[in-house]
Amino acid sequence: MKRLLLLRHAKAMPALASEDDAERFLTAGGRDDAERLGRFLKASDYACELVLCSPARRTRDTLEAVLSQCCSRPMVRFLKELYLADAKTIRAAVAGASDTVGVLMIVGHNPGLETYARRLTGSAPSFPACAAAIVDLTADRWSEAAAGPGRLERFVRAGDLPPE
């Protein structure tokens, strides 16, 4: 069995006309939400072994804030193809993960994450900023697990978690 965590980045500043979208940074509230989600993941024992993350600043900052609250440090790979990726691209990234990894996290963007989660589970809710879907997959190989079906073990929105 494999476990997949799909994490949408936390709330970012709006893009300015003169600014590159990939360089948008988190709001203070977004950083707080990401830290809150990190504490939840740690308390719920949702530790991952590998993280595949979009290289956008807002996804990197979200990951940094989440991991700052966890005691384990997974291997992290930044994949340019995950920047604003569609569901098909996310599926390909998941399928390419090493089978030695039992728990994988993808940190990315909507609408691709939400679409992929729905295809995997048939029921994933909408993904607001800083939300995570924890999906259990029955296959033993990521190349098979990436296509599903999967069971939505839990869906959590940082905004629904109590502040520390």
VENJO-V293630 format. One record per helix or strand. SS is the DSSP state (H for helix, E for strand). FROM is the first residue (numbers start at 1). LEN is the number of residues. If there is no record, write none. Layout:
ss = {SS/SS}
from = {FROM/FROM}
len = {LEN/LEN}
This chain:
ss = {E/E/H/E/H/E/H/E/H/H/E/H/E/H/E/H}
from = {2/12/21/26/28/50/57/75/80/87/103/112/131/142/150/158}
len = {7/1/3/1/16/4/11/4/3/9/6/10/7/4/8/3}
